[in-house]
Amino acid sequence: MPDHTPDALAPDTMQETCDTAGIITTLFEIARHHMNREELAWLADVGEYAETALQNLATVAEIFGRYIDESNEHALPDKRLLYGAFFSLSESMKGIRALMNIGAAAKEM
C-alpha cells in the first residue's frame, strides 16, 4: 500500500493540488486507507449530493445567460465581476466532479 501521508507527498504533487478538485482528491487519497466500511459507504453516496449541486450551478449559469441576453451592453456587470463569477462556477463544478470520483472510488473499496 502506498504511503499517502502528508510527509510522503512530493512538493510538486502538493503544488498540483491548488484547486478545489485537487485538494479534495489529495485529501481523499490520504484518508481513504484509514476509513472503515461505514465511512466509505457514506462517501459512496456523495453522487446524490453532487447531482443536486450541479443542477443548482446549472440554474445559476442559466440566470447569468438570461441576464446577459436581456440586458443592453451598458447594463452588463463589470467584466471583472463576470470573470470572478464564471471562475467560481468552474471551480465549483470541478469540486463536485471530484466528489463524484471519490464516491465512485469509495464504492469500489
N, C-alpha and C positions, 0 to 999 in steps of 0.2 A: 504494500500500500504506500503511495507516495506521501511525502511529508508536506502537508498543506498548512503548517503553522505560519504565522506572520513572518517569523525569522527565516523560514525556508523559501519565501517568495523573493525572487531576484528583484533588484531595484528597477530593472527595465520592465518587469511584469507589473510592478506596482504603478509605474508611470502610465501603462496602458489602461489602467482601470480608472481613469479620471473622468468618467462619465457614469451616469446612473446605471446603465446596464452592466458595465464593467465592475462597478463597485458591488452591485447585488450578486453578480456571478462569482466574484472573488470571495465574498463573504460566505456564499453557499459552499464553494469548494473547500473552504477551511472548516466549516461547521458540519458538513454532511457526514463525515466519518465519525462524528461524536453524537449523532442523533439516533434516538431509538425509533422503533417502528411507528409508534403513535405520533411522534413529531414529524416523521416523514410522511405519514398519511395526511396530516394536517397540511403540509406543504403541497401534497399532490392535488389538493383541492383549490389551489390558487388560480387555476384556469378559469373558474367561475367568476372570481373577483376581476381577473384580467379582462374577461369578456365585457363585463359591465363598465369597467374603466375605459376600455376602448370605445364603447358606444358613447359614453359621456364626452370623450375627446372628439369623436366624430361630430357630435352636436355642436361643440364649440367651434370646430372648423367650419361647419355649415353656417353658423351665425356670422363668423368673420366674412365668409364669402358673400352672404346676403348683404351685409353692411357695405362692403366694398362695391357690390353691384348696384345697390340702390342709392349710393351717395355720389354727389358730384366730386370732382377732383379736389376741390377746396375743403370738402368736409371730411376727407380721409384723415385718419390719425397719422401722427408723425411716423416717418419710416422707421425710426429707432424703436418706437413702440411696437410696430408690426414685426420688426425683426425679433425683438425680445419675445413677443407672444408666440410667433411661429417656432422659434428656437426652443421655447419651453414646451410647446406641443410635441416637437420632435423628441426631446429628452424624455418626456412622459411616455410616449409610445415605445421608445427603446427600453425604458424601465419595465413597462408592462410586458413587453416581449421577453425580457429576461425572466420575469416571474413565471411566464408560461413555460419557458425552457426548464426552469427549476422544478416546476410542478411535474413536467414530463419526466425529468430525471429522478425525482423522488418516487414516482410510480414504478420506475424500473428497479429501484433498490430493494 
